[in-house]
Amino acid sequence: MIKFKNILLVDDDEDYLFLTKHSLENLHVFDKVNTSSSGYEALSFITNNCIEHQPGTCPFVILIDIRMPGMNGFAFLERFMHLEGIVKEDFQIYMVSSYTNDDDKTKLEKYNVRGFINKPLDANKLKNLFN
C-alpha cells in the first residue's frame, strides 16, 4: 500500500467521521487522519496547514461529503480552487455521498476531483482507494 502523509475527512456527520477515521487509522496508510465537520472548517484547516506552511501537516488527500449544511462539497471546491498559495493539482480530492446523482458527477468534471465514492466507506473501499 502507498503511504501518504495526511488526509482530511470533511463531513457534518460526527459518527461517520469517527468510524471512517478509525478505519483509516487501522489501514496505516496515513501518518495523520484529520477531520473537519464543515466546509468552512476544512478551508481554515487547509489555510493554516498548507498555505501558512506548517511542515508536514498539509492533507494532500481530502474526502469531502457533497451534502452538508452551510457549505456543501461543491461550495467547498469552488472556494478551494480560488485559494492562493497552494498547488491544487497536488491534492487528491474525492467526493463522498450516501447517494449518487448523475448531475453531481457531471458537476465534478470542472474541478480537480479524483473520483466519487458512495457511502458508507468500509475497510475494503478504503483499501482499494489507496492501493
N, C-alpha and C positions, 0 to 999 in steps of 0.2 A: 504494500500500500504506500502511496505517496504521502510524505509527511509535510504538513502545512504549519505555518507559524500560528495564525489566529483565525478564528471565524466569529462572525457576528450573526446571531439569530434575532430576527425582529418580528414580534407578534404580540398582539394585545391579550392573548390567552396565556395566563400565567402557568396553567397546568401543562399546556403544550410546550412552553419554554423549558419548564423543569424537566419533563420527560425527554425531550429532544436533546437538551444539554447533557443529561445523564447518558443517553445513548451515544452521543458523540464522544464524550469523555471515555467511555468504555472501549471505543474503537481505537483510541490512542493515535489518531490521525493529526490532531491539533495540539500544539503546546498550550493554548488557552482558548476556552469556549466562552465568549461574551454574549450577553443578552441585552436586548432593549425592548421595552414594552410599547414603543410608539415610533413612528417615522421621525418625529421631531427629536426624540432621544437618540435615535440612531445617527442622525445627521450631526448632532452635537458630539457624539462619541467619535465619529469619523473625523470631524474637525479637530478635536482635541488630540486624537491619537495618530492621525495621518498628516494633517496639514501643519500642526504645531510640532511635528517631528518627535514624538515620544518614541525612542528607539525600541523596535521590536514589538510594538503594541498595535500596529495598524492591521485591521482584519481584512485581508485580501480576498476572503471568501465571505459572502453575505447571503443568507437565506432570509427572504422577506415575504411576509404574508401580503396577499393582494388586498384583502378586505380588512381594514382596521378603521376605527373611528378617528376623526380628526384629520389625519393624513394617511391616506391609503397607500398601497405599494406603488401605484403609478405616480402619485404626487411626490413620493419619496424619490423615485427615479428621476423625475423632472428636476427636482432641486439638486439631486446628486450630480446630474450631468452638468450643472452650472457651477459646481464648487470649483473655486480656483485653488491651485497649488497641489493637485493630485493628478496622476495619470490614470484616467478612467479605465483604460484598457488593461491595467494591471490587476483589476478586480474581477473575480469570478462571482457574478450575481445570479442567483436562482430565485425565481418567484415560486411561492408555495401557496396552495389554496385547497380548501376542502372540496371544491367542485370545479370542474373545468368549464370553460366558456370559450368558444371559438373567437369571439370578439376580443376577449382579453389576450388570447395568444397572438392575434393579429396586431394588437397594440404593442406587444413586446418587441416586435420587429424593429421599431425605431430606437430602441435602447440597446446598450451593451449588456444583454442578458444571455447567460449561457443556456438556460433552459427553464422549463416549467415542471414542477413536481407536485403531484397530488398528495394531500394529507390522507391519512396520517403517515408521518415519516417513521419507518421502523428500521431496525438494525440492517436488514437486507438492502433496503433502498439506499440507506446512507453508505453502506459498503460499496454498492455498485456505483454510486455517485463519485466517490473519492478513490476508487481503484484505478 
